Amino acid sequence: MMVFVSNNDLPLNSLDKYHDCTFEDYERLVREIKAQPVGTPLPDPLPVAYFWLSQEFGYVQSQTLEVGRGCAYVYLKLLRSDSPFGNRDGNVISLRYIHLEGYYGPQSFPTVSLA
């Protein structure tokens, strides 16, 4: 799952280009954004976190953002499983809980959790 922030109400198809995004793609995108000169407008929506659930982490993941992000909208893009077995192995993971910790209104949130 990828987490995006924006101050604009965007059409959901604006996230279509991320359908097959991998963690490596996300890291490359973040590096490109950080390498831009100061004052360059940030992409909208701005990717701020990437999650994957695995047995290694007990199917729970929490991230503290390096910079809290202020926004009016939070978009969550659910991504395809990269399991070689897909759902055929019987180990289907269902998303139970998403927690955004922050403040009421268009203010910053420093932590995102997924379980």
DOKE-991353 format. One record per atom (N, C-alpha, C): x, y, z; atom name; residue number from 1. Coordinates in steps of 0.02 Angstrom, whole numbers, plus 50000, padded with zeros to 5 digits. Example, Ala and Ser with C-alpha at 12.3 -4.5 7.8 and 13.67 -1.06 7.14 Angstrom:
% residues 2
50660_49716_50390_N_1
50615_49775_50390_CA_1
50660_49835_50390_C_1
50642_49888_50354_N_2
50684_49947_50357_CA_2
50645_50002_50394_C_2
END
This chain:
% residues 115
50042_49942_50000_N_1
50000_50000_50000_CA_1
50045_50061_50000_C_1
50025_50110_49961_N_2
50060_50175_49961_CA_2
50014_50227_49992_C_2
50043_50274_50028_N_3
50006_50329_50059_CA_3
50027_50393_50024_C_3
49978_50432_50003_N_4
49989_50496_49970_CA_4
49954_50551_50009_C_4
49980_50612_50005_N_5
49947_50669_50035_CA_5
49937_50723_49981_C_5
49885_50763_49991_N_6
49870_50816_49944_CA_6
49826_50868_49979_C_6
49828_50928_49954_N_7
49781_50980_49976_CA_7
49723_50986_49928_C_7
49722_50943_49877_N_8
49670_50946_49825_CA_8
49629_50882_49825_C_8
49565_50889_49810_N_9
49521_50832_49801_CA_9
49532_50806_49730_C_9
49569_50751_49725_N_10
49590_50725_49660_CA_10
49546_50667_49638_C_10
49538_50657_49573_N_11
49502_50598_49549_CA_11
49543_50535_49565_C_11
49509_50481_49583_N_12
49545_50421_49602_CA_12
49590_50393_49547_C_12
49572_50406_49484_N_13
49614_50380_49430_CA_13
49681_50416_49426_C_13
49692_50468_49466_N_14
49757_50501_49467_CA_14
49811_50456_49498_C_14
49789_50401_49531_N_15
49836_50354_49561_CA_15
49847_50292_49517_C_15
49814_50290_49459_N_16
49819_50231_49415_CA_16
49891_50215_49395_C_16
49933_50265_49387_N_17
50001_50252_49365_CA_17
50042_50214_49417_C_17
50016_50206_49477_N_18
50052_50170_49530_CA_18
50027_50098_49539_C_18
49986_50073_49493_N_19
49958_50005_49499_CA_19
50011_49952_49513_C_19
50065_49954_49478_N_20
50117_49903_49484_CA_20
50179_49928_49519_C_20
50172_49978_49561_N_21
50229_50008_49595_CA_21
50259_49959_49646_C_21
50324_49954_49646_N_22
50359_49912_49695_CA_22
50394_49958_49745_C_22
50421_49928_49798_N_23
50458_49968_49847_CA_23
50518_50003_49814_C_23
50550_49968_49769_N_24
50607_49999_49734_CA_24
50584_50059_49693_C_24
50526_50054_49660_N_25
50499_50111_49623_CA_25
50485_50169_49670_C_25
50455_50153_49728_N_26
50440_50205_49777_CA_26
50504_50239_49801_C_26
50556_50201_49817_N_27
50619_50230_49840_CA_27
50650_50274_49786_C_27
50647_50253_49723_N_28
50673_50293_49667_CA_28
50635_50359_49662_C_28
50568_50355_49668_N_29
50527_50415_49664_CA_29
50544_50464_49720_C_29
50553_50439_49780_N_30
50571_50482_49838_CA_30
50639_50514_49826_C_30
50687_50475_49801_N_31
50754_50504_49786_CA_31
50749_50560_49735_C_31
50708_50549_49682_N_32
50700_50601_49630_CA_32
50668_50664_49659_C_32
50620_50656_49703_N_33
50587_50714_49734_CA_33
50637_50752_49778_C_33
50676_50716_49818_N_34
50725_50748_49862_CA_34
50781_50783_49823_C_34
50796_50759_49763_N_35
50850_50787_49723_CA_35
50830_50852_49687_C_35
50766_50868_49687_N_36
50743_50928_49653_CA_36
50768_50991_49689_C_36
50781_51044_49652_N_37
50803_51106_49684_CA_37
50750_51133_49732_C_37
50773_51168_49784_N_38
50727_51199_49832_CA_38
50680_51246_49794_C_38
50617_51244_49811_N_39
50567_51287_49778_CA_39
50531_51253_49721_C_39
50555_51194_49700_N_40
50521_51156_49647_CA_40
50455_51130_49675_C_40
50399_51140_49640_N_41
50336_51114_49667_CA_41
50338_51038_49675_C_41
50310_51014_49729_N_42
50308_50942_49742_CA_42
50253_50911_49700_C_42
50260_50846_49684_N_43
50207_50812_49646_CA_43
50142_50811_49687_C_43
50087_50811_49652_N_44
50021_50809_49685_CA_44
49981_50753_49653_C_44
49967_50700_49690_N_45
49978_50690_49761_CA_45
50051_50670_49775_C_45
50073_50685_49836_N_46
50142_50671_49857_CA_46
50145_50604_49893_C_46
50187_50556_49868_N_47
50194_50492_49903_CA_47
50234_50503_49967_C_47
50208_50477_50024_N_48
50242_50487_50088_CA_48
50259_50422_50124_C_48
50229_50366_50105_N_49
50244_50302_50138_CA_49
50227_50244_50093_C_49
50263_50189_50103_N_50
50251_50127_50066_CA_50
50250_50070_50118_C_50
50198_50029_50116_N_51
50190_49975_50163_CA_51
50185_49908_50127_C_51
50211_49857_50159_N_52
50198_49788_50138_CA_52
50194_49747_50201_C_52
50150_49698_50200_N_53
50142_49655_50258_CA_53
50177_49590_50245_C_53
50214_49566_50296_N_54
50249_49503_50289_CA_54
50249_49466_50355_C_54
50258_49402_50351_N_55
50260_49360_50411_CA_55
50319_49381_50455_C_55
50373_49402_50423_N_56
50433_49422_50460_CA_56
50419_49477_50511_C_56
50372_49522_50496_N_57
50355_49576_50541_CA_57
50288_49565_50576_C_57
50264_49503_50577_N_58
50201_49487_50610_CA_58
50141_49520_50577_C_58
50147_49534_50513_N_59
50093_49566_50473_CA_59
50071_49633_50502_C_59
50117_49668_50535_N_60
50104_49735_50562_CA_60
50162_49779_50542_C_60
50148_49840_50524_N_61
50202_49886_50506_CA_61
50182_49956_50527_C_61
50229_49993_50554_N_62
50218_50062_50575_CA_62
50276_50103_50549_C_62
50262_50162_50524_N_63
50315_50206_50500_CA_63
50306_50275_50529_C_63
50360_50306_50549_N_64
50360_50376_50569_CA_64
50389_50414_50510_C_64
50352_50462_50485_N_65
50374_50500_50427_CA_65
50433_50544_50447_C_65
50483_50549_50402_N_66
50541_50590_50420_CA_66
50523_50664_50427_C_66
50472_50685_50391_N_67
50446_50753_50398_CA_67
50370_50746_50401_C_67
50339_50773_50455_N_68
50266_50772_50458_CA_68
50237_50809_50398_C_68
50183_50785_50372_N_69
50154_50815_50312_CA_69
50087_50847_50327_C_69
50079_50908_50306_N_70
50014_50942_50312_CA_70
49974_50929_50250_C_70
49909_50914_50258_N_71
49868_50901_50199_CA_71
49794_50905_50218_C_71
49754_50909_50167_N_72
49681_50907_50176_CA_72
49655_50837_50158_C_72
49691_50800_50116_N_73
49670_50734_50094_CA_73
49726_50684_50100_C_73
49708_50623_50121_N_74
49755_50567_50124_CA_74
49727_50514_50077_C_74
49768_50492_50030_N_75
49747_50440_49982_CA_75
49787_50376_49996_C_75
49752_50320_49996_N_76
49783_50255_50007_CA_76
49776_50214_49944_C_76
49831_50193_49916_N_77
49831_50153_49855_CA_77
49849_50081_49873_C_77
49800_50036_49870_N_78
49813_49966_49883_CA_78
49846_49935_49822_C_78
49901_49900_49833_N_79
49940_49872_49778_CA_79
49930_49797_49773_C_79
49946_49769_49716_N_80
49941_49697_49706_CA_80
49993_49660_49748_C_80
49976_49599_49767_N_81
50023_49557_49804_CA_81
50080_49536_49759_C_81
50139_49531_49787_N_82
50195_49507_49747_CA_82
50211_49434_49763_C_82
50164_49401_49797_N_83
50172_49330_49812_CA_83
50172_49290_49748_C_83
50220_49243_49739_N_84
50219_49203_49677_CA_84
50158_49157_49673_C_84
50125_49147_49729_N_85
50067_49103_49731_CA_85
50001_49141_49727_C_85
50003_49208_49729_N_86
49942_49247_49729_CA_86
49900_49226_49788_C_86
49836_49218_49779_N_87
49791_49197_49833_CA_87
49781_49121_49833_C_87
49814_49085_49789_N_88
49804_49013_49784_CA_88
49835_48974_49842_C_88
49882_49003_49879_N_89
49915_48967_49933_CA_89
49875_48967_49997_C_89
49818_49000_49997_N_90
49775_49001_50057_CA_90
49796_49052_50109_C_90
49851_49087_50098_N_91
49875_49137_50145_CA_91
49852_49206_50124_C_91
49787_49216_50121_N_92
49759_49280_50101_CA_92
49765_49328_50160_C_92
49792_49386_50147_N_93
49799_49437_50199_CA_93
49742_49487_50188_C_93
49704_49498_50240_N_94
49652_49548_50235_CA_94
49672_49608_50277_C_94
49661_49666_50251_N_95
49679_49728_50285_CA_95
49627_49740_50340_C_95
49651_49745_50401_N_96
49605_49753_50458_CA_96
49604_49823_50485_C_96
49657_49860_50480_N_97
49662_49922_50518_CA_97
49713_49969_50486_C_97
49694_50031_50478_N_98
49740_50083_50457_CA_98
49731_50140_50506_C_98
49786_50162_50535_N_99
49784_50215_50586_CA_99
49827_50273_50563_C_99
49798_50331_50555_N_100
49835_50392_50541_CA_100
49834_50433_50604_C_100
49892_50448_50630_N_101
49896_50487_50692_CA_101
49913_50559_50674_C_101
49872_50604_50697_N_102
49885_50674_50681_CA_102
49833_50718_50715_C_102
49810_50766_50680_N_103
49765_50816_50708_CA_103
49703_50823_50664_C_103
49651_50850_50692_N_104
49589_50862_50655_CA_104
49600_50919_50605_C_104
49575_50910_50545_N_105
49580_50962_50495_CA_105
49643_50954_50453_C_105
49656_51002_50409_N_106
49714_50997_50364_CA_106
49779_51015_50399_C_106
49802_50971_50443_N_107
49864_50981_50479_CA_107
49910_50921_50468_C_107
49967_50921_50499_N_108
50015_50868_50486_CA_108
50001_50805_50526_C_108
50022_50747_50499_N_109
50020_50685_50536_CA_109
50089_50653_50532_C_109
50118_50635_50591_N_110
50186_50609_50591_CA_110
50193_50533_50586_C_110
50139_50495_50596_N_111
50144_50422_50599_CA_111
50088_50390_50560_C_111
50105_50335_50525_N_112
50055_50295_50490_CA_112
50067_50222_50510_C_112
50014_50186_50527_N_113
50020_50115_50545_CA_113
49973_50074_50503_C_113
49993_50012_50491_N_114
49953_49965_50452_CA_114
49956_49898_50486_C_114
49897_49866_50494_N_115
49896_49799_50526_CA_115
49846_49756_50489_C_115
END
